[in-house]
Amino acid sequence: MPEDQEREAESPARGEGGLPEAREHLRIAAMRPVLDTPRWWWPAVIALGAVVVVGLAAWAVQLADGLGVAGYNDRAFWAVYEADLVAFIGVSYGGAVVSAILRLTNATWRAPLTRIAEATALVTLPIGMLFIVPHLGSPQRIWELVWPPYWNLSSPILWDFFAVSTYLLATAVFFYLPLIADLPVAAARMAGRAGVRARCCRLLYRAVGGEREVGASKRQLIEGSIGLVAIMVIPMAVSVHSVLSFAFASSSRAGYAETIFPVYFVVAALYSGIALVAVAVAALRRLFHLEAFIHPRHFVRLGFILVGFGAVYLYLTFTEYLVDGYSGTTDNAAWVRQVLIGRYWIPFWFYFVAAGVVPMLIVAIPRLRTAKGVVVASGLVVVAMWVKRLVIVIPPATEPLVRSPLAAGGVLEGNWGSYHFTWVPISITLAATAAIPLLLLLVFRFVPILPIAEMEELESYEQVLTEAIEVTGGTTSLSPGGHPGGRPLIPPASACAPVVLPPPGAGGGGFDLSLRADCWPPHGHGPSGSTGLPPFGSGGWGR
Amino acid sequence: MTGSERRDAASAEDRDVLDDVQSANRPEREPVPVTFGRRGFLRGATIGGLGIAATGALGYAFGASSASSASSASSATTAGAAGRATHQWAMVIDLRSCNGCKLCTTACQAAHFLHEDQTWIDVFTMRDASGKHYSMPRPCMMCEDPPCVPVCPVQANVRTADGLTLVDQSRCIGTRICMNACPYQARYFNWSKPRPAPRQPFPQEPAWPVPQVEGTVGKCITCAAMLPAGKLPECVSRCPMGVLYLGDLATDVAVNGIGTTVKLSEFLADNDAVTFKESYGTHPRVFYIPGSGQALDTDAEAG
């Protein structure tokens, strides 16, 4: 867009003087969603808001008429809201993985993704938690869950409540800590701007203590805290979905009483979480023109993580069904049959294709292993993993448990229950889905979309590494951005026109396994290929 | 002859009941621990749950205090329960006489103002290995170790000193995890507005949850509020075949609706009684006498 380029061209003059061009550009790009209102912004917010309002209306109808209008009955006592609860809390795991795990493993390429990943976690987790409200038969008594004299500590639901609220707290802290160093930058950019929102922003920045520049010692403290929280957030994330699974697995019901469930749920959450991060990053990258910072290579790397979890999940699914089906006990065989070839075969095999086979093929086949391919795979995974949660929740709930009751033997005659979707849970689920982009857009009206301080820090770190390589006779060449050796983490402003990728096959590229593999190249591909893989992004994602 | 026996039993019950009506009618908040097993495991798991709670400062502060009060309350109940309860209610279901007329179901629904699909006592049509059909009534099993009780997050399930598991519908928030936990599918939810009920002789309470409360779980209560008055549960008194017996493990007697009184332990032993899903460790207090309508003149094959 010519307008954007104009703005980029003139903006360095507007910022704090004396910054290197590249850093100035980073700050402009990171603050663009906060400072500018694109033409699509209000229509998008209104459309998403409308979907949310329809969902709220559906919930009001459910409040008035009872849970029956959501398709529930005594033989389908748990269904779509439980699946939603698990699925939406599940997708919040992407934030934990990208940020915490990649942070701890010192994968520097994560840097431009972390803010978006953490924000995604921050908005999806409360949405997932809110599904407890339509799930409850008597939501007006929900206060009993926070009223200690009523607590029954032997209840898995109460464990859920503790685990999820603790995790929410940790997610918020994990979002806030890296933000501290960025807030002064944001406040400086906001200073002197008129308007209600600018004033709100300034009030918010002041409220969370982010107006003063962060000193070196404080920065070190923050760094340490981030590391600590990153370590803490991983077991917490594991605990949340394990405990969620206990609500199912700690019963005697065939199909729920699975020892595999805690692991199964955690892996499912990581899988769908990574997928949602890829989708969110792709959308925001496109909408806010972050192509110079978020490269197709990022998606391909997310794709590798994605299929890793996808393969483990497929394996766990196979194990569960094989063992339960093979053992052949009446109750287990019945639900496995229903899922594989019975009345739930369509959702199950949809999962198998869309989240089992296709993502793996996309990442496995070099021609499809592009940013676009990974984003398509991720979109499929997000949807199919929601469907898979339905397949986990509904079939066991609708199976009769009194099949062969007495020592004298006997089989129950006739069929049992079934669940039928109505417009109410569909509207509420769609509302929750629409709330994710809506809240993300709102969050990025207030906070920088890229972690400025983190990226600048890693930029310096990469420079040090590069110099070390040069001293020890490394192979890197001089970078175009004037950095001594190698590619700069933060591209200069001149490089920030939409990235032009070399055509497939040109310029080597591929999987760069050198020490510098973990910096993201703004100008195309790394030093010529070391593994013989085809170039990333050859699908032309980055225009 | 059976009628006078029945009267005697009833009046004896009345006398007991007059002393007991206060305590029996008011359910204990904490379940009575009977055996190790699930509850022992859950107690261990509770400690684990506390560990999770401890991660959050808030959860920790409240969790610790709640746990200590809960454990002291439950030990008090254990000490009191054995000495105090004059009755330990049970049921016997003689499948040899059941013709599957479902009068028990409709009587129950009429007495408790339930919707048609809320079959607190359901009658299943079963097929045995010989291909013969028979009917099997299924009320709440009133387990000695009920899996539904410990899973409720807000302690809305109560187990009375005389062995009945009841739901406090003024507390139930409708998570339905108890419906998941019950291996007998004996719990029913109020998915819509309950049927309106006229003024009842008892207040709406766990022992007489009439009318039902929308958005809460309801289940068979063995007509808990009527027992202290010497009345049989609706299903028992309305069964024309004498299939259902109300029993009392404490006084070792069981009575059915057509006036048969038996010595409970002998009746069970002589007729090879079984319980439903014994392997689940729930120790049901509903005993089945296996059969497929042999005592009936008509052919029990329902097709």
Interface residues (C-beta under 8 A of the other chain):
Chain A: D65 G66 L67 G68 V69 Y72 N73 D74 R75 F77 W78 H135 L136 G137 S138 P139 R141 I142 E144 L145 P148 P149 Y150 W151 N152 L153 S154 S155 P156 I157 L158 W159 F161 F162 A163 S165 T166 L169 M236 S239 V243 A247 F248 S250 S251 S252 R253 Y256 A397 P400 L401 V402 P405 L406 A407 A408 G409 G410 V411 L412 E413 G414
Chain B: L42 R43 A45 T46 G48 G49 L50 I52 A53 T55 G56 G59 F62 G63 S65 S66 A67 S69 A70 D117 Q118 F124 T125 M126 R127 D128 A129 H133 Y134 M136 R138 P147 P150 V151 C152 P153 V154 Q155 R171 C172 I173 G174 T175 R176 I177 M179 N180 A181 P183 Y184 Q185 R187 Y188 F189 N190 W191 S192 K193 V213 E214 G215 T216 V217 V274 F276 K277 E278 Y280 Y288 P290 G291
